[in-house]
Amino acid sequence: MRLLLIHSDFIEYEAKKKTKIAEETDILSGRLDDALVAFCAVEAQDADGLLDVIDQSVAEIITTADKVESKRIMVYPYAHLSNDLSSPDVAIEALKGIETGLKEAGYEVQRAPFGWYKAFTLSCKGHPLSELSRNIEPSEDAAPVTKTEITHTHFVMTPDGVRHDVSAFMDDSPFGSLVKKETNNATPVGGEPIHVSLMRSKELADYEPVSDVGHLRWLPKGKLIRDLLSDYVMGHVLAYGGSPVETPVMYDLSDQAIYEHAAKFGERQYRFKSGNRDMMLRFAACFGMFTSMRNMFISPNQLPLKLYELSTYSFRHEQKGEVVGLKRLRAFTMPDMHSLCKDMSQALTCFEEQLAIGWQSGVDFGTELVGAFRCTQDFFNEYETWIKKIVAESNKPILIEILSDRVHYWVAKIDLAAIDGQNRPIENPTVQIDVESAKRFGIKYHLDGEEVYPPVLHFSPTGSLERVLCAILENTAHQEVAHLPVWLSPTQVRVIPIAERHVEYALCLTDILAMAAVRVDLDDREESVGKKVREAAMDWVPYTVVIGDNEVESGELSVTIREKSAPNKPHKETMTIDALKDQLNSDLVDVPFRPLYTPVRLSQKPRYI
């Protein structure tokens, strides 16, 4: 909450024009003489402890009013004090709370209406206490306000369809870690996640000190991995029948559908003024997808309609202390598909198909995924048999959470998560059944002369690409010898010539592998062979080939294979160039490929960190 407190000779206002987010009121003008004017801007973080913020604000206003000996107070909404505003409903609730608190304390209070363009005249008294500003934040132990009391029931369903008490699964397995976290039984873990040091030491990504917190700079090797991940998702989307689109990153909150959907989401948002328009940066691709769909002529014969966007970037204004590495960011890349379905039956079928794609991503990235399915009680009652089916098809236990009533736009969703090195979930793929947005945005088709507002599936095949990489790096904490999947390794083969006379042969080998669609580099630096081999290991290079006299004369290569190695025991195999190519082909079948993003010769490669 931002407060600007002005002790005035008088303040007078008149509401001129109503915006689309204005509160309904008949009080459109007002005046107070010899009054303290409290200009208020309610901020996004205030929702985390609204009652506490209201109490603090009332106390601060009363303290100032008593100092200037004023018993009249004008509460005046003034968004221009902050660029991180709350949703309008939170702001109205806060302003009404401040008004009530001041009246109960015995002050004469007027409150100017929220969401109206207003003209006002103000005369400031000009003494030392006549102009004061205050910044109020929720206390750490403040509880957020919930308007509806929703009960949550948890149990575990196994593939045989049997329900189990969650207590039977609270072990140290990945699924046990998820169950403990979701049921508030996890033990807090301190310290920095392992991926943070890895993303920097492996020169993948780094913090950007001259940007906002939670915005990263991506270095060539990290950019390569990120691009390969985006190629991976695009391949699955196209094979599934999705149609890629691209939509804007910012939207006008005066559009009622945009405003309502943003408020429904509930996450912290970047909001700002553009001229006299209240704008927001998107937190997902929903807004552009839905406005595109509402402008389309849709026939039921064309459904399901699947639109896909790699949302670069999506934005969430996370608290500064919550932002960490690749796991929690303010700007992130979200593969986002929205499937417009003919009816609930078709939605359930698409849900099954998309869930299978989500599970497969964990296999392809080498990260074990665990799942939590959430739905309303009404949905569970109607579709329990179907829920048992998707658990059986998943072939692993799934945590079930049943909500007593619907408070979100979805009636059912599943979240798949990897588990980090500290046994905490990293949310990745998700599928959600949305039963609100079609009507809110006017997305419809006609059947037998009737308008039908169909269900929409929200689907991220992998979750944000940053969290995918986070999960992959965190997974190395459980490996005997840390390594990435070969297809995601920035360098797949490193060739190390022992002496200058071996460079020509090494270059020939490098060219052969590069032409075979392999990312290969050459360590031609003036360093010892031992140091070069150690640095190849530090770079997690899957295949390291040392070239000496024997290799040049025999044509057989001595290859160190990282995935088969043990700590301090490198696994070496002798193979021909063709055998190495065959091995790489088996590693790289049906996965995306991009060439090196760094120079082939390591002597030409700079250090980035």
N, C-alpha and C positions, 0 to 999 in steps of 0.2 A: 504494500500500500504506500503510495506517495501522497503526502499532504502538503499543501501550501496554505498557510494560515495568515489571513489578512485582517487586521482590526480596522474596520471601516466606519466612516461617518454614515454611509448608507450603501446598500447594494440593491439594484433593481434589475429584474430580468423579464424577458418575454420569449416564449417558445415560438419559433417562426415556421419550422418545417419538420415533419416527421420522417425519420429514416426507417428502413425495413427492420431494424433491430430495436426500435423505440418501445418503451413500456407504455401500456395503455393507462392514460390518466386524464382527468378533467382539469387538473391544476396546471395551467399553461403560463402563468405569470405570477410574480411575487415581489415583495419589497420588505426589507428590514432596515431600520435605522439604528445607528450605534450598535453594530453587530460584528461578531467574529465570523468571517467567511472561511469555511473549510473546503478548499478545492481538493477533490479526491480523485486519484487514479488507482483503480483496483487492478493488481497485477496477476499474472498467471500463477506465480508461486503461492498466492494467497489462498487458492483453493485447497492447498495441502493442510491448512489449519484455519479455516475461515472464521470460526467463532473466536479463536484466539486473536486473530487480526482485528476483528470488530472490537473486541474488548480493549485491546491496546490502543486502537484509534480513538475510541470514546474517551479513554483515560487521558490521552495526549491532548485532545481537543479541550476537555474540561480543565486540565492544568493550565493551558494557555488562556482560556476564557476567564478563569479566576484571576490570573495575573493581570489581565487588562481590564478586569472588573466589568465584564460584559455578560448579560444573561440572555442575549439573543444570538442564535447561531444559524447561519445559512449553510446547509450541506449542498455542495455544488459539484456534480460530476465533471471531471476535466481530464479527458484522456491524454491531452498533450503533455502531461507530466511524465509519461513513461512510453517506451516503445515495446514493452513486453506485457501487453494487456491480457486480462482474464477474458473468459467468454462472457457475453452480455448477461446471461442468467446469473452467473456468479457475482458480477458487478452489481446488478440490481439487488440481489440478496444482501450483499455487503452494505450498500448505501442505505437500504431499509433498516438493517440492523443497527447502523450508526445512528440513524434518526431515532429509532425506538430507544436506544440506550441513553441518548441525550435527553429525550423527553422524560424518561423515567428518573433521571437525575435532577429534574426540576427546571430545565431550560426551555425557553421559547424557541421552537425549531421550525424552520421551513426547509424543504428539500426540493431542489430544482429537478425536473424530470430527466431521466436517462434516455439517450438515443435521439434527442431532438436538437436541431440547430437552433441556437438561442442567441438573442442579442442581450447584452447586459451592460449596465453602467455601474461603476464602482468608484468610491472616493476613499482612498487610504488615508488614515490619520497622520502617519508619518513620524511617530515616536519610535524609540529603539526596539520595542517589542511588537511593532505593527506588522512586520513581515518576517515570518518564520517558516522553515520547511522541515519536514520530518520524513524519514524512511522507516517503515515498519515491516518486519518480516515475521513469518510464523515461528513460534518457538519450536525447538527440536522435538519436544514431546507432544506438540499439538496434534490433535486428531482431525482428519478431514471430515467434512460434513456429508452425511449420506441421507438423502431424502426418503429413500425406501429401504426398509429393513429386508435384506435378502439373505436367506439361509443357504448354506452350502453343505452338501452331503458328498463325502468321498468314499469310494471303495475301489478295489482292483478287480478287473475282469480278466480272466485267463482265456486262452484260445478255445478252451472247451466250453466257454459260455458261463462258467461258474463265477459267482461273486465271492470276494474274499475281503476280510477286514484289512485295512491298510497296515496295521501293526505287523502283519506277517511278512511284509516286504521292506521294512525299514532296516536294511542292511547297508553294506558299503559298496554294493554293485551300482552300476550306472542307473538302473531303474530305481534302486533303493534311494539313491541320492535325489532323484526327481521326486519321489513320493515324500521324502522328508521335507524337501523345500516347499512343495505345494501344500502340505498340511501343517506348515509352520513348526516342524520338528527338527529342522536343520541346525547344526551348531555353527555359529558365525565363525568365518575364517578370515584372518587378517592377512596383510601382505599383498604385494603386487602380483597379479596373475603372470604366469610364466611367458605368455605370448607377448607381453609388452617388451621385455628385454629381447626376445627373439625377433620381433618385427624390426627392431633397430639394429641389432647385431648382424642380422642377415641382410641388412640394407633393403628392406621391403617397403617400409613406411616410417614416417617420423611425425612428431607433433610440429605444427606450424605456429610459431610464437607470435607472428604478426597477423594472424587470423583470429576469429572467435574460437574459444575453446571447443574441442570436439570436431575440428576440421583438420584433416591430415594432409600432408604432402606425400604423394606416392612416387617412389623412386623406381627406376626402370625395371628391376626384378619384381617388385611388388605390383607394378602396373601390368607387367606381363601376366602374372598369376591372375590378377583381377580380370583382365581381358579374356583369358582362357576360361575362367568361370562364367563370364557373360556369354561366351561362345557355347559353352556346355548347355546353359539354360536355353539359349536360342534354338539349339539343335533339338532339344526335347519339346519345346513349344511348337516348332514347325511340324515335327513328326506327329504331334497331338492335334494338329489342325488349328493352332492359334494364329491370329493375324497381328503382326507387330504394328504399333502406332507410336506416336510421340506427342506429348501434351505439355502445356506450360507448367512452370514451377510455382506460379503465384496466382491467387484467386481473390475475387472481390467478395467480401463478407456481406455486402448489401443484397447479394443473391440469397434468397431465403433458404433454398436447398443447400447451398454451400455452407451458410451459417449453421443450419441445423445439423448437418453431417459433421462439421468441425466440432460442434459442441458435444455431439454424441460420442465422438471418439475419446475425448477425455484426456488425451496426452497433452503435454505442454507444447505450445505452438509458437512459432515466430510470427508475430503480428506487427504491422507497421502502417504508416500513413503514406499514401501516394497522392499528393494533392489533397483533395478533400475526401478521398476514398479510403476506407478501412480494408487493408489487404492482409493476406496470410500466405506464407510459404507452405506448400503441400507437405503432408507427412506420409503420403502414399499416392499412388496414381489414380485413386478413386475419382477425384473431382473431374479431371479431364476425360476419363473413361465414361463417366456417367453423363456429362454434358454432351459428349459425342453420341452416346446411345439415345438420348432423348431427342436428338435432331435427326435420327434415322427412321426410315419407314421399315418396320420389322414385321415379317410374316412368321407365324408359328412353324412353318416348314423350314425356316432358316435356323432354327434353334437346335442345339445350343450354339450361341454366338460367342466366340472366345477372342477377346482383345487382350493384347499383351504389350507391356512397356517395361523396358529396363529403366526404372525411375532413378536417373542420375541428375540431380540428387533429390532425396527426400530429407525433410528437416524436422527435428524435434528439439525443442528448447529444454533439454535436460538440465538439471541443476549441475552447477560446476563441479561440486564434490562427487557427483555420481558418474561423471564422464571418465572412462578409463580405456585406454588402448583401442582395440578394435571391437570390443564387446559392447560399449555404450558410447554413442557418438551423437553429435548434433547434426551432422550431415552424413548421409550414408546412401548406398546404392541398393535399391530394392527391386528385384525381378517381381513384377506384379501382373497377374492375369485376372481378368474378370470375365466370368462365363455367365451369359444371360440364358437361363434355362426355361423351357416351356412350362414346367410344373414341378412339384416337389419330387415326383417319381424320377424325372430326368435329372434333377439336382442331386439326388442320392446316387444315381449311376455315375455322374461326373465326379462326385465326391470320392467314390471308390477308385476311379481311374487316376485322379490327381493325387490321392493319398499314396498310391503305389509308386508314382513318380517321386514323391517326397522320400519314401523309404529308400528307393534306389539311389538317391543322391548320397545317402550315408555310406552305401557300399562303394560308390565310385570315388568318394573323397577319403575313404579309409577311416571314417569316424562313425562309431556306433551311435545310433539314434534310439531314443526312448520316447514314449508318447503319452500325452494327456488329452483325453476327450472330454469336452465340456458341452452341456446342453441344458435346456430348461426342463423342468419336471414334466410339462405337457408334451414336449418332444420325446422324452424318454418313454413316457406311457404309450405313445402312439407307435414309436419306431424301435422298441427294444429288440425285436428280432433282427432288424437291420444292423443295429449297433453290435450285436453278437456276431453278425456276419463279418463286419469289417475288422473286428478283433481277431476272429479266426483267420481271415485272410492275411492279417499282419503277422500272424504266427508268433506273437509275443504278448506278454501281459501289458495292459494299458490301464493307466489311472483314469477313473471316471469321476467327474465332478458334476453334480446336478444342482442347478440353481432353482430356487423355489419360484422365481418369476423372471421375466425377461427385462433386463435393463439395458442391453446393448442392441445394436442393429441385427445381431445374429441370434439364431435359435440353437445352433450347434456349430462346433468348431473342433478341430484337432490341432494341437501344437506338438511338433517333434523337436527334440532337443538333443544336442551333444552334451557331454559332461566334461568340464574343464579339469585342470590338474589339481584344483582345490575342491573337487567333488560338487561343483555348482553347475546348474544347467545353463546352456547357451541356446536360446531359442532359435531355431532355424526354420524348416518348412512349416507352413500352416495352410489349412483349408477351412473356410468359414461359409456357412449358409446364411445369407443376408435376406431378410424378409421385409425390410423397411425401405431401402434406397430406391427401388424402382418407383414406388408411389411418390416418394419425396421429390425425385428428380423428373417425374413424368415420363418414365420409360415404360412403354406399353405396346401390346399388340391387340388385335381384335379377333375375337372368335365368336361366331354365331351372333354377330352384332353387339357383343359385349366387350368392354375394355378389360384387359387382363394385365395386371401388374406382376410380372413373374419374379421368382426368386433369382438371386444373383450369387454366384460363388466367388469369393475372394480367394486367390490361390497364389502363394509364393512357393515355387518349386524348391527353393533352397533357403529362403530367408535372405536377409541382407548379405551381399557378397563379403562385406567386412566381417560379419559374424561367421561366415563359412570359413574364411581364412583364420579367424580367431580359433575356431574349433579344430581346424587342421593342425595349427601350431600347438594348441593345448594338448592335442592327442599325442604329441611327441613325448610328453612327460611320462607316458605309460609304455614307451617303446624302449627296448633294450639298447638299440642304436637308433638315434633320432633320424628320421628321413621323411621326405614328402613323397606322394605318389609320383611315379616317373613322369607322367604326362603333365604334371604341374611344376616339376623342378625347373627353375630358370635355366640351368645348364644340365643337360641330360648326360653328356659325355665330356670329360676333360682329357685332353691329350697332353702328355708331359714328355717332351724330348729330354734325354739325359745330357746330350752335348749338342754343340752347334751343328755337327755333321749329321745329326738325326732330325734336324728341323724340316728339311725338304720332305722326308718320308712322312713326318708328322703332319705337315701341311696337306700332303696328298690324302692321308687318312681323314683329315678334317673335312676336306672337300667332298670325299666320297660319302661320308655320313651326312653332311649338310644337304647334299643332293637327294638323300634318302629321307628327307624331312625329319632330321634329328637336330636338336639344339646342341651344338658342339663348339667348344672353345679350346684355345691352345695356350698353355702357360709357357710363354717364351721369355719370361723375365730372367734376369741374371741372379737367380737364387739357387740354393742347393736343391737337389731332387727331394731330399727328405722334407724340406720346408714346403715345397710345392705339393707333395703328397698330403702333408698335414693340413694345408690350407684347403685342398680339395675336400678333405674329410670335414673341415669346419664349414665349408659351403654346402655340405650335404649332397655332393654330386653323386648320382646313382652309380655311374660307371666311370672309373678312372683307368686310363691306359698309359702305361709308361713305355716309351720307345727308346730302345738301345740297340747295340750291334746285333744281338740275337734276333730281335724282332724284325730288323731291316733285312737280315740274311734269310730268316726262315719264313717270314710272312705270317708267323703266328704271334698273337698278342697276349701279353700278360694283363689281365683285366681284374681290377678290384671291384667287387659288387657289394655296394653298401648294405642293401637290404638283407643279404645273407651273412653279413659280418657280425661278430660279437665284440663287446668292449675290449679294446686293445688286441683284438684278433681279427685283422682284416681277412675277408674271404677272397681268395684269388683263384681265377680259372684261366686256363690257356685256351684260346679260341681264335679262329680265323676272322678276317674282316666280315666275311659272309655270315659266319655264325653269330657275330656280334650284331649284325644288321637283323638277322632273324630273331634274336632275343629282343631287340628293341621293337621290332614289328609286333611281336606278341604282347609287349608292354603297352603299346600305343594303338592297338586296334580299337576302332569306334570311339575315339576321343578327339577333341579338338587339337589343332596344332597351330602354333605361331612360331616364327623364327626368333633368334636371339634379339633382345632389346639392348644388348651391350656389345662392345667390340669383340670380335673373334679372338684377337690377341690380347692377353691379359696385360701386356706391357702398355697398352693404349687405354686401359680401363681406369677411370679415376676412382678415388674413394669418395663416397657420398656422405658418410657419417664418421 
